[in-house]
Amino acid sequence: MAFDVARVRGLFPALGDGWVHLDSPAGMQVPEQVATAVSTALRAPVSGPGGVFPASQRAGAIVDAARRAVADLVGCAAEGVVLGPNTAVLLARLAEALGNGWLVGDEVVLSRLDHQANTAPWLRVAQRAGAAVRWAEIDIETCELPAWQYETLVTPRTRALAVTAGSGSVGTRPDLRRIVAAGRAHGAFTVVDASSSAPFVPLDIHDTGADVIAVSGGAWGGPAVAALAFADPGVLDRLPATNLDPRAHGPARLELGPHAYPLLAGLVASVDYLADLDDDAAGSRRDRLRTSLGSAKSYQTGLLSRLVGELRALPHVGVIGDAMRRIPALSFTVAGQTAAETAAALAERGICVFADDTPSGVFSALGVGEVGGAVRIGLAHYTTGAEVDRLVAALSELKGAR
């Protein structure tokens, strides 16, 4: 495997600003090939699909290419890929469709590790139907999501189980196979939010056993579009449609309004970017994705381990969680400072991070709001060891600035 971070950095014009971009939880910077694909599609004649003229056929070709790109990323059939503006919107549509027939006494299982985008839609649907919500809790010391608890959380009345593939806040990667298996053992519809993990971990929907995997292009430097990948495309024609066209079938049943065709062209280019992260990757795009993401995972695992070790060596910095399996995202606190104060101090030193005091999800379970919130960072494909050192040095300086 060959992951050349210097070559990868050369693909991102935005990195010329001189800042250390550890803000990838909000989305990576955009590679040149993605920006070029979007601008090219904007300049080309593109119309709505369904016509017999070239501009219409071009639109249809872009949509088909986007479905195939996501299918290669997730390991599903292109006929099972639903496209939309972001995962929050798509998961809300899915929850509405699935919850349409729920009754009082039905159940949905959620986790404290998940982002609000994968809990709020299910909570709304459950409240409307009178269904019960059962919560999988995290270990407050390690931020692990113990899989064994799902064996009792899931019952024959469980209609849906939603869980993250990787936390963008604390990095934890739960045991998806075991969790999903617990849901499927009772016939629950299983939904995995891979928005944060897709840029770093090879995905295989059939290997996890999930019914649906959600991904977001912006997470890996793509445009602001997302997708739901269904393991069984036939499920789509059995769900209530959200499309205004009564003739809609397949993935179009959960798609509302016209597509942003230039952004979908950029989505295709962004998946190609992922497939070519490793210089030695060969074969089909699916094969190259597995090789490239495996190489990126190895590189970032080493970088993350180094960062965590150096942060833990700073007595005034507290790293949140200590999960065994993780994506390259983490949160920490600085003694004597709120997260907002730390983020501002790091910005003065040219480092991009986020201050988070969100009263929901994992931070709510940990009570970090009571200590001024947490600083949230993420490593990207283009993060270097020198940038990690720059963050650690900046945090070392903050000890004397308190």
Kinemage of the C-alpha trace (Angstrom):
@kinemage 1
@onewidth
@group {chain A} dominant
@subgroup {mainchain}
@vectorlist {calphas} color= white
{ca met a 1} P 0.000 0.000 0.000
{ca ala a 2} L 1.214 3.531 -0.771
{ca phe a 3} L -0.398 6.534 0.893
{ca asp a 4} L 1.535 9.671 0.002
{ca val a 5} L 0.193 12.511 2.128
{ca ala a 6} L 2.311 15.082 0.286
{ca arg a 7} L 0.749 14.059 -3.025
{ca val a 8} L -2.730 14.097 -1.469
{ca arg a 9} L -2.198 17.608 -0.106
{ca gly a 10} L -1.351 18.772 -3.605
{ca leu a 11} L -4.906 17.928 -4.667
{ca phe a 12} L -6.413 20.585 -2.364
{ca pro a 13} L -6.067 24.243 -3.433
{ca ala a 14} L -7.648 25.437 -0.164
{ca leu a 15} L -4.660 24.211 1.854
{ca gly a 16} L -2.650 27.127 0.522
{ca asp a 17} L -4.219 29.397 3.136
{ca gly a 18} L -1.598 28.390 5.722
{ca trp a 19} L -4.083 27.237 8.368
{ca val a 20} L -4.034 23.826 10.026
{ca his a 21} L -7.418 22.376 9.094
{ca leu a 22} L -8.509 20.054 11.881
{ca asp a 23} L -12.135 20.963 11.149
{ca ser a 24} L -12.970 17.860 9.103
{ca pro a 25} L -15.948 16.874 11.337
{ca ala a 26} L -17.753 19.617 9.401
{ca gly a 27} L -16.429 18.254 6.102
{ca met a 28} L -13.035 18.044 4.441
{ca gln a 29} L -11.716 20.672 2.063
{ca val a 30} L -12.553 20.156 -1.616
{ca pro a 31} L -10.083 18.504 -4.039
{ca glu a 32} L -9.431 20.294 -7.331
{ca gln a 33} L -10.979 17.473 -9.374
{ca val a 34} L -14.273 17.844 -7.507
{ca ala a 35} L -14.398 21.608 -8.032
{ca thr a 36} L -13.581 21.106 -11.724
{ca ala a 37} L -16.327 18.503 -12.142
{ca val a 38} L -18.913 20.815 -10.587
{ca ser a 39} L -17.872 23.846 -12.651
{ca thr a 40} L -17.785 21.790 -15.857
{ca ala a 41} L -21.306 20.522 -15.228
{ca leu a 42} L -22.471 24.057 -14.506
{ca arg a 43} L -21.167 25.245 -17.862
{ca ala a 44} L -22.600 22.319 -19.851
{ca pro a 45} L -26.219 22.273 -21.071
{ca val a 46} L -28.127 20.189 -18.513
{ca ser a 47} L -31.903 19.882 -18.303
{ca gly a 48} L -34.308 17.676 -16.395
{ca pro a 49} L -34.112 13.948 -17.164
{ca gly a 50} L -36.693 12.135 -19.274
{ca gly a 51} L -36.321 14.067 -22.533
{ca val a 52} L -34.919 12.817 -25.837
{ca phe a 53} L -32.543 15.775 -26.347
{ca pro a 54} L -28.856 15.808 -25.251
{ca ala a 55} L -29.212 18.189 -22.296
{ca ser a 56} L -31.853 15.945 -20.742
{ca gln a 57} L -29.908 12.791 -21.451
{ca arg a 58} L -26.873 14.384 -19.819
{ca ala a 59} L -28.878 14.951 -16.630
{ca gly a 60} L -29.979 11.334 -16.581
{ca ala a 61} L -26.408 10.176 -17.121
{ca ile a 62} L -25.170 12.285 -14.198
{ca val a 63} L -27.780 10.792 -11.853
{ca asp a 64} L -26.951 7.258 -12.986
{ca ala a 65} L -23.225 7.901 -12.519
{ca ala a 66} L -23.820 9.255 -9.004
{ca arg a 67} L -25.835 6.172 -8.033
{ca arg a 68} L -23.090 3.885 -9.363
{ca ala a 69} L -20.392 5.827 -7.504
{ca val a 70} L -22.182 5.480 -4.163
{ca ala a 71} L -22.921 1.825 -4.919
{ca asp a 72} L -19.200 1.210 -5.407
{ca leu a 73} L -18.414 2.991 -2.161
{ca val a 74} L -20.929 1.046 -0.075
{ca gly a 75} L -21.013 -2.263 -1.944
{ca cys a 76} L -24.676 -2.253 -2.986
{ca ala a 77} L -26.587 -2.153 -6.271
{ca ala a 78} L -26.974 1.231 -7.976
{ca glu a 79} L -30.747 0.635 -8.055
{ca gly a 80} L -30.743 0.901 -4.265
{ca val a 81} L -29.125 4.356 -3.982
{ca val a 82} L -31.308 7.297 -2.968
{ca leu a 83} L -29.775 10.749 -3.500
{ca gly a 84} L -30.539 13.931 -1.594
{ca pro a 85} L -29.180 17.170 -0.119
{ca asn a 86} L -27.865 15.800 3.191
{ca thr a 87} L -28.168 12.858 5.546
{ca ala a 88} L -30.469 14.711 7.967
{ca val a 89} L -33.079 15.191 5.236
{ca leu a 90} L -32.735 11.671 3.850
{ca leu a 91} L -32.905 10.000 7.257
{ca ala a 92} L -35.984 12.079 8.085
{ca arg a 93} L -37.679 10.884 4.889
{ca leu a 94} L -36.744 7.293 5.656
{ca ala a 95} L -38.050 7.533 9.218
{ca glu a 96} L -41.339 9.021 8.002
{ca ala a 97} L -41.748 6.260 5.432
{ca leu a 98} L -40.903 3.427 7.811
{ca gly a 99} L -42.907 4.866 10.706
{ca asn a 100} L -46.035 5.299 8.623
{ca gly a 101} L -47.482 2.028 9.913
{ca trp a 102} L -46.154 1.999 13.455
{ca leu a 103} L -48.603 1.445 16.304
{ca val a 104} L -48.730 2.126 20.019
{ca gly a 105} L -46.383 -0.321 21.712
{ca asp a 106} L -43.962 -0.589 18.805
{ca glu a 107} L -40.338 0.275 19.574
{ca val a 108} L -37.294 1.927 18.053
{ca val a 109} L -33.745 1.470 19.392
{ca leu a 110} L -31.342 4.432 19.258
{ca ser a 111} L -27.905 5.123 20.744
{ca arg a 112} L -26.423 7.919 22.833
{ca leu a 113} L -23.372 7.792 20.557
{ca asp a 114} L -25.301 8.934 17.490
{ca his a 115} L -25.497 12.381 15.975
{ca gln a 116} L -28.833 14.151 16.240
{ca ala a 117} L -29.427 13.592 12.508
{ca asn a 118} L -29.863 9.875 13.218
{ca thr a 119} L -31.933 10.219 16.385
{ca ala a 120} L -34.259 13.217 15.953
{ca pro a 121} L -36.228 11.781 12.970
{ca trp a 122} L -36.890 8.508 14.807
{ca leu a 123} L -37.911 10.348 17.981
{ca arg a 124} L -40.467 12.410 16.048
{ca val a 125} L -41.959 9.399 14.325
{ca ala a 126} L -42.055 7.381 17.555
{ca gln a 127} L -43.788 10.200 19.428
{ca arg a 128} L -46.424 10.547 16.730
{ca ala a 129} L -47.125 6.802 16.645
{ca gly a 130} L -46.985 6.294 20.398
{ca ala a 131} L -44.002 3.974 19.973
{ca ala a 132} L -41.452 3.453 22.723
{ca val a 133} L -37.829 4.612 22.393
{ca arg a 134} L -35.136 2.422 23.885
{ca trp a 135} L -31.631 3.808 24.294
{ca ala a 136} L -28.258 2.089 24.030
{ca glu a 137} L -25.938 3.796 26.505
{ca ile a 138} L -22.228 4.529 26.199
{ca asp a 139} L -19.488 3.759 28.700
{ca ile a 140} L -18.769 7.227 30.083
{ca glu a 141} L -15.097 6.392 30.706
{ca thr a 142} L -14.181 4.977 27.289
{ca cys a 143} L -17.103 6.224 25.137
{ca glu a 144} L -17.510 2.657 23.880
{ca leu a 145} L -20.995 1.551 22.829
{ca pro a 146} L -21.220 -1.982 24.298
{ca ala a 147} L -22.821 -4.298 21.763
{ca trp a 148} L -24.031 -6.783 24.373
{ca gln a 149} L -26.772 -4.418 25.549
{ca tyr a 150} L -28.588 -4.742 22.216
{ca glu a 151} L -29.380 -8.373 22.995
{ca thr a 152} L -31.897 -7.157 25.572
{ca leu a 153} L -32.755 -3.769 24.047
{ca val a 154} L -34.123 -5.305 20.842
{ca thr a 155} L -37.412 -7.159 21.187
{ca pro a 156} L -40.033 -8.579 18.802
{ca arg a 157} L -41.768 -5.165 18.968
{ca thr a 158} L -38.654 -3.314 17.674
{ca arg a 159} L -39.459 -1.862 14.272
{ca ala a 160} L -36.207 0.020 13.630
{ca leu a 161} L -32.672 0.188 14.983
{ca ala a 162} L -30.475 3.178 14.151
{ca val a 163} L -26.774 3.326 14.987
{ca thr a 164} L -23.650 5.159 13.884
{ca ala a 165} L -20.713 3.478 12.177
{ca gly a 166} L -18.345 5.982 13.784
{ca ser a 167} L -18.775 8.998 16.031
{ca gly a 168} L -17.617 12.283 14.569
{ca ser a 169} L -17.333 13.621 18.135
{ca val a 170} L -15.283 11.034 20.031
{ca gly a 171} L -14.256 8.687 17.219
{ca thr a 172} L -15.783 5.484 18.597
{ca arg a 173} L -16.486 2.730 16.055
{ca pro a 174} L -19.028 0.319 17.551
{ca asp a 175} L -19.280 -3.382 16.726
{ca leu a 176} L -21.732 -2.983 13.848
{ca arg a 177} L -21.976 -6.649 12.939
{ca arg a 178} L -23.076 -7.679 16.414
{ca ile a 179} L -25.423 -4.714 16.858
{ca val a 180} L -27.074 -5.170 13.461
{ca ala a 181} L -27.346 -8.917 14.013
{ca ala a 182} L -29.257 -8.265 17.249
{ca gly a 183} L -31.714 -6.094 15.319
{ca arg a 184} L -32.172 -8.484 12.434
{ca ala a 185} L -32.728 -11.414 14.823
{ca his a 186} L -36.060 -9.801 15.710
{ca gly a 187} L -36.873 -8.480 12.242
{ca ala a 188} L -35.991 -4.836 12.985
{ca phe a 189} L -35.101 -2.553 10.076
{ca thr a 190} L -31.462 -1.545 10.659
{ca val a 191} L -30.099 1.868 9.645
{ca val a 192} L -26.391 2.689 9.895
{ca asp a 193} L -25.216 6.303 9.690
{ca ala a 194} L -21.744 6.133 8.105
{ca ser a 195} L -21.485 9.879 7.499
{ca ser a 196} L -18.386 10.276 9.674
{ca ser a 197} L -16.724 6.917 8.979
{ca ala a 198} L -17.071 6.619 5.187
{ca pro a 199} L -13.942 8.733 4.441
{ca phe a 200} L -11.786 6.472 6.606
{ca val a 201} L -13.115 2.914 6.671
{ca pro a 202} L -13.978 0.639 3.712
{ca leu a 203} L -17.734 -0.029 3.706
{ca asp a 204} L -19.593 -3.208 2.800
{ca ile a 205} L -23.331 -3.109 3.412
{ca his a 206} L -23.738 -6.868 3.026
{ca asp a 207} L -20.886 -7.583 5.406
{ca thr a 208} L -22.461 -5.444 8.148
{ca gly a 209} L -25.911 -6.878 7.459
{ca ala a 210} L -27.535 -3.433 7.579
{ca asp a 211} L -30.679 -2.641 5.615
{ca val a 212} L -29.564 0.943 4.897
{ca ile a 213} L -26.293 2.855 5.117
{ca ala a 214} L -26.272 6.659 4.980
{ca val a 215} L -23.249 8.573 3.627
{ca ser a 216} L -22.457 12.251 3.060
{ca gly a 217} L -20.255 13.504 0.226
{ca gly a 218} L -19.100 16.570 2.135
{ca ala a 219} L -17.422 14.355 4.729
{ca trp a 220} L -14.670 13.347 2.286
{ca gly a 221} L -14.341 16.546 0.265
{ca gly a 222} L -17.314 16.033 -2.001
{ca pro a 223} L -20.164 18.488 -2.537
{ca ala a 224} L -23.097 18.964 -0.202
{ca val a 225} L -25.062 15.894 -1.267
{ca ala a 226} L -25.783 12.613 0.500
{ca ala a 227} L -27.175 9.170 -0.163
{ca leu a 228} L -29.047 6.285 1.397
{ca ala a 229} L -27.806 2.905 0.167
{ca phe a 230} L -30.303 0.035 0.452
{ca ala a 231} L -29.056 -3.547 0.673
{ca asp a 232} L -32.276 -4.689 -1.018
{ca pro a 233} L -33.470 -2.246 -3.707
{ca gly a 234} L -36.867 -3.965 -3.697
{ca val a 235} L -37.626 -2.403 -0.305
{ca leu a 236} L -37.955 0.997 -1.959
{ca asp a 237} L -41.078 0.065 -3.881
{ca arg a 238} L -42.701 -1.176 -0.667
{ca leu a 239} L -42.203 2.096 1.210
{ca pro a 240} L -44.632 5.034 1.080
{ca ala a 241} L -43.336 7.508 -1.508
{ca thr a 242} L -42.291 11.082 -0.753
{ca asn a 243} L -41.865 11.968 -4.424
{ca leu a 244} L -44.618 14.178 -5.858
{ca asp a 245} L -44.723 12.073 -9.038
{ca pro a 246} L -47.109 9.129 -8.512
{ca arg a 247} L -45.215 7.206 -11.214
{ca ala a 248} L -41.917 7.332 -9.310
{ca his a 249} L -40.356 3.971 -8.581
{ca gly a 250} L -37.162 2.636 -7.035
{ca pro a 251} L -34.894 5.224 -5.383
{ca ala a 252} L -36.859 8.092 -6.919
{ca arg a 253} L -39.690 7.298 -4.481
{ca leu a 254} L -37.666 8.880 -1.639
{ca glu a 255} L -36.309 11.756 -3.727
{ca leu a 256} L -38.149 15.075 -3.690
{ca gly a 257} L -37.750 17.796 -6.293
{ca pro a 258} L -35.092 18.104 -8.997
{ca his a 259} L -31.517 17.025 -8.364
{ca ala a 260} L -28.598 19.448 -8.162
{ca tyr a 261} L -26.899 17.916 -11.213
{ca pro a 262} L -23.584 19.811 -10.967
{ca leu a 263} L -23.233 18.666 -7.347
{ca leu a 264} L -23.947 15.079 -8.337
{ca ala a 265} L -21.196 15.355 -10.953
{ca gly a 266} L -18.924 16.504 -8.145
{ca leu a 267} L -20.031 13.536 -6.020
{ca val a 268} L -18.836 11.154 -8.725
{ca ala a 269} L -15.476 12.951 -8.891
{ca ser a 270} L -15.166 12.798 -5.091
{ca val a 271} L -15.645 9.022 -5.018
{ca asp a 272} L -13.013 8.746 -7.762
{ca tyr a 273} L -10.736 10.842 -5.546
{ca leu a 274} L -11.222 8.351 -2.690
{ca ala a 275} L -10.494 5.451 -5.034
{ca asp a 276} L -7.153 6.985 -6.032
{ca leu a 277} L -5.793 7.836 -2.572
{ca asp a 278} L -3.387 4.920 -2.893
{ca asp a 279} L -0.998 5.138 -5.850
{ca asp a 280} L -0.877 1.347 -6.070
{ca ala a 281} L -4.653 0.801 -6.116
{ca ala a 282} L -5.762 -1.168 -9.172
{ca gly a 283} L -8.811 -2.894 -10.626
{ca ser a 284} L -12.411 -1.738 -10.576
{ca arg a 285} L -13.411 1.395 -8.700
{ca arg a 286} L -14.816 -0.806 -5.936
{ca asp a 287} L -11.475 -2.619 -5.665
{ca arg a 288} L -9.533 0.643 -5.689
{ca leu a 289} L -11.773 2.080 -2.983
{ca arg a 290} L -11.097 -0.849 -0.691
{ca thr a 291} L -7.348 -0.577 -1.249
{ca ser a 292} L -7.178 3.213 -0.958
{ca leu a 293} L -9.375 3.520 2.114
{ca gly a 294} L -7.441 0.710 3.753
{ca ser a 295} L -4.204 2.607 3.124
{ca ala a 296} L -5.674 5.868 4.414
{ca lys a 297} L -6.960 4.060 7.499
{ca ser a 298} L -3.491 2.693 8.266
{ca tyr a 299} L -1.885 6.128 7.853
{ca gln a 300} L -4.434 7.911 9.999
{ca thr a 301} L -4.470 5.235 12.699
{ca gly a 302} L -0.779 5.904 13.276
{ca leu a 303} L -1.267 9.670 13.194
{ca leu a 304} L -4.210 9.512 15.602
{ca ser a 305} L -2.327 7.260 18.019
{ca arg a 306} L 0.542 9.730 18.040
{ca leu a 307} L -1.780 12.687 18.631
{ca val a 308} L -3.706 11.009 21.445
{ca gly a 309} L -0.471 9.982 23.163
{ca glu a 310} L 0.924 13.512 23.024
{ca leu a 311} L -2.329 15.097 24.216
{ca arg a 312} L -2.556 12.700 27.162
{ca ala a 313} L 0.976 13.744 28.134
{ca leu a 314} L -0.236 17.333 28.658
{ca pro a 315} L -1.505 17.533 32.268
{ca his a 316} L -3.987 20.318 31.539
{ca val a 317} L -5.608 18.540 28.548
{ca gly a 318} L -8.243 15.868 29.020
{ca val a 319} L -8.956 13.598 26.036
{ca ile a 320} L -12.538 12.362 26.061
{ca gly a 321} L -12.987 8.622 25.671
{ca asp a 322} L -10.591 5.795 24.956
{ca ala a 323} L -12.307 3.480 22.477
{ca met a 324} L -10.365 0.542 21.058
{ca arg a 325} L -11.676 0.983 17.516
{ca arg a 326} L -12.019 4.518 16.172
{ca ile a 327} L -12.075 6.871 13.274
{ca pro a 328} L -9.616 9.834 13.369
{ca ala a 329} L -11.854 12.180 15.340
{ca leu a 330} L -11.603 13.176 18.982
{ca ser a 331} L -12.642 15.735 21.564
{ca phe a 332} L -10.802 17.175 24.522
{ca thr a 333} L -11.041 19.781 27.268
{ca val a 334} L -8.461 22.235 28.597
{ca ala a 335} L -8.428 22.868 32.328
{ca gly a 336} L -9.507 26.364 33.295
{ca gln a 337} L -10.924 27.212 29.874
{ca thr a 338} L -14.217 26.790 28.126
{ca ala a 339} L -14.167 25.079 24.759
{ca ala a 340} L -14.963 28.399 23.080
{ca glu a 341} L -11.958 30.045 24.743
{ca thr a 342} L -9.665 27.214 23.654
{ca ala a 343} L -10.976 27.291 20.084
{ca ala a 344} L -10.409 31.051 19.928
{ca ala a 345} L -6.877 30.693 21.284
{ca leu a 346} L -6.060 28.001 18.721
{ca ala a 347} L -7.523 30.131 15.929
{ca glu a 348} L -5.120 32.900 16.933
{ca arg a 349} L -2.371 30.351 16.264
{ca gly a 350} L -3.744 29.407 12.841
{ca ile a 351} L -5.486 26.153 13.831
{ca cys a 352} L -9.108 25.359 12.909
{ca val a 353} L -11.099 23.455 15.554
{ca phe a 354} L -14.657 23.497 16.833
{ca ala a 355} L -16.048 24.321 20.266
{ca asp a 356} L -19.012 22.102 21.059
{ca asp a 357} L -21.390 22.353 24.009
{ca thr a 358} L -24.240 20.559 22.240
{ca pro a 359} L -26.899 19.430 24.746
{ca ser a 360} L -27.574 16.228 22.805
{ca gly a 361} L -25.928 13.002 21.748
{ca val a 362} L -22.688 11.825 23.278
{ca phe a 363} L -21.795 15.160 24.894
{ca ser a 364} L -25.146 15.276 26.659
{ca ala a 365} L -24.542 11.782 28.041
{ca leu a 366} L -21.074 12.835 29.222
{ca gly a 367} L -22.218 16.146 30.726
{ca val a 368} L -19.451 18.147 29.036
{ca gly a 369} L -21.670 21.221 28.907
{ca glu a 370} L -21.225 21.532 32.658
{ca val a 371} L -17.484 22.107 32.190
{ca gly a 372} L -17.735 24.546 29.283
{ca gly a 373} L -18.032 22.081 26.427
{ca ala a 374} L -15.399 20.197 24.491
{ca val a 375} L -13.046 21.023 21.633
{ca arg a 376} L -13.791 18.772 18.673
{ca ile a 377} L -11.249 17.968 15.956
{ca gly a 378} L -10.821 15.535 13.112
{ca leu a 379} L -7.864 14.421 11.030
{ca ala a 380} L -8.310 14.531 7.268
{ca his a 381} L -6.580 12.691 4.435
{ca tyr a 382} L -4.270 15.677 4.099
{ca thr a 383} L -3.320 16.052 7.794
{ca thr a 384} L 0.412 15.718 8.429
{ca gly a 385} L 2.541 14.866 11.425
{ca ala a 386} L 3.875 18.436 11.410
{ca glu a 387} L 0.313 19.747 11.807
{ca val a 388} L -0.287 17.395 14.720
{ca asp a 389} L 2.896 18.736 16.329
{ca arg a 390} L 1.695 22.291 15.752
{ca leu a 391} L -1.563 21.563 17.609
{ca val a 392} L 0.245 19.951 20.531
{ca ala a 393} L 2.686 22.865 20.751
{ca ala a 394} L -0.179 25.368 20.732
{ca leu a 395} L -1.989 23.501 23.503
{ca ser a 396} L 1.235 23.389 25.518
{ca glu a 397} L 1.372 27.186 25.345
{ca leu a 398} L -2.168 27.464 26.678
{ca lys a 399} L -1.121 26.023 30.033
{ca gly a 400} L 0.638 29.238 30.862
{ca ala a 401} L -2.121 31.398 29.417
{ca arg a 402} L -4.835 30.245 31.801
